[in-house]
Every structure is written in C-alpha cells, then in structure tokens.
Amino acid sequence: MPRIYSDNPSRAGSLHLIGDVVALDFANTSSGRGSSQHLDHLREPLHVVAWAHHVGVLGDAASVQAQALIEKNDPAFRDLLPRALMLREAIHGIGESVATGNTPRQADLRTVAIACASAIAAADLTPTDDGFRWTWPTDPPLPETILGPVALSAAGLLREGDLSRLKKCGGEHCGWLFFDLTKNNSRRWCDMAVCGNRQKSKRNRQRRTFAASEEP
C-alpha cells in the first residue's frame, strides 16, 4: 500500500520517543502501516533532519548546516529521504518480524548491513573517557551523520539485545516498536495513556453493546 499522507504537519521533530532504542524511534516515524490510518512523518528531507535533531543525533549547529545544505540542493543530501525511508522500513520490518516470532526478510537484513558499512566507512573511531566511539563529520554534516547512528543502533540491538523484549504495540492502527525495559517484561503498549486507554475504551464499548443486546 502506498504511503498515505495526512493534512496534519509532520511531527518528526516532536514525536513521543517510546522505543528506548534510537533505531526503534526511527522506525516509529510512521504508524498504521497497511491500514487506512497510515501516517508518515518523514515526507521531506528536512523532516529527517528535524527528527535527528529531536533525538539528539544532530546537535544544534549540525542541524542548521544540514538544513542549509538541503535547501541549497547539495548533491550529498539529494538522496537523503529515499535512503532514510529504505533504512526505516527495513528496521521496522525486522523489528516487527522479531516481535511476532517470525524470520526477518533477508532483504531487510541486507539493507541494514549495507547502511552499517556505509556508516562506518564515513566515521572516525574517537577515544572518550571510558573507551572509544564512532563519530561522524558535523561541520559540515553528511547523510551518514544522521543515518549512521540509526543503522549501528539497529545492528547493536540485533546482535546484543535481549530480543524477547523487542515488542510491537498492540494498539489498533499503531504498529510502533519498543524495547521493553520493565522488570517482568510485561509492557504491551507504546504508551498506556494513548494506545492502552484506547483499547480499554474499545473493550468497554464492546461490553456495553453486548450487554444492551442481551437485554429483553
């Protein structure tokens, strides 16, 4: 099904970050996949930059520079949006498969692997107080400055995370992914105040409807 755009403005720069993993929050920039309620918040390259700044992948100065490069139609950023969408859908496809006990598509795994290779090729290994970390250019930034941390976050989760805690929200028309950090691994919703309450209200309506139908 093609992406369905809403008349509402993109909330890429203000979305609720519920994934507890950068890669999952990136996958959650779209919701309701495959339904009439499909909403995509990455519709322009600038939306990708807004999301990256929102989650802290880009700092203030790098975000401003990335916006300027996009507005100038810089060749390096011309394919930022399709690259971002390809990576996002691969991460979501893998996460959804893991969460539902299915085998991820090899094409999705390959997409993440290629994104990781591209990210590392553009990165430096930088010493820190407690070890080393990958860093990317910020003056000016590259597309890998945005997509690199996302790709490596996805690979790190798949390689080192407890995948029994990777879950898909049970809310209708949601589909968001999250890493369950509760002690008893019992989280069911992206946000209990949103999808959890909606499902609770739906069940209450169904019970009232059933009770009314049983009345003489």
Secondary structure by P-SEA (a helix, b strand, c coil): ccbbbbcccccccccccccccaaaaaaaccccccccccccccccaaaaaaaaaaaccccaaaaaaaaaaaaaccccccaaaaaaaaaaaaaaaaaaaaaacccccaaaaaaaaaaaaaaaaaccccccccbbbbbcccccccccccaaaaaaaaaaaaccccccccccccccccbbbbbbccccccccccccccaaaaaaaaaaaaaaaaaaaacc
